[in-house]
Amino acid sequence: MNIRTKPTLRQLADYLDDNARSDMDNEAATALRRSSDLFKIAHDMVMAKTHEGSKSAYCELIDFIKGKTE
C-alpha cells in the first residue's frame, strides 16, 4: 500500500488481513469491508438522479441491514 495516497476502506481491510496478528484483526477487516459497502449504498441513495434510483438504493440498504447478500 502506498502511504502517500489516502487508502480506501477496502485497502485498509486488505492490509489488516494480510498483516493480521489475531482474530480481532480479521474481525476488524470484516467490519471495514461492511463499512465500505454501507458507504457505497448510502452514496448511491444520496446521489440518485431519480426516485426509482433512490428507492432501489433504499431497498438495497434494507437488504444490507437484514444481512442478505447478492
Steps between C-alpha positions, in 0.01 A plus 500: 500500500633840402499713816507825304144457373191475716407131521142384454320299764540188285874558469527542876304178549726312259808635676360400837419150373847460351667610824258350751648411836178371655140412420406850613697643205299284260175608665605864466573441130152355456349804675695733268367313195143523628550873566624539144191321367272716716671817377448393137128435557451830685690686228277343234191610693616859529628530145203330331364714219151347503250386757530146366878508547464624854235238576723227358790609720268514801390141435866402473562668837215302659644176359842597635359563846315167493824326404391391154782466249492510123 
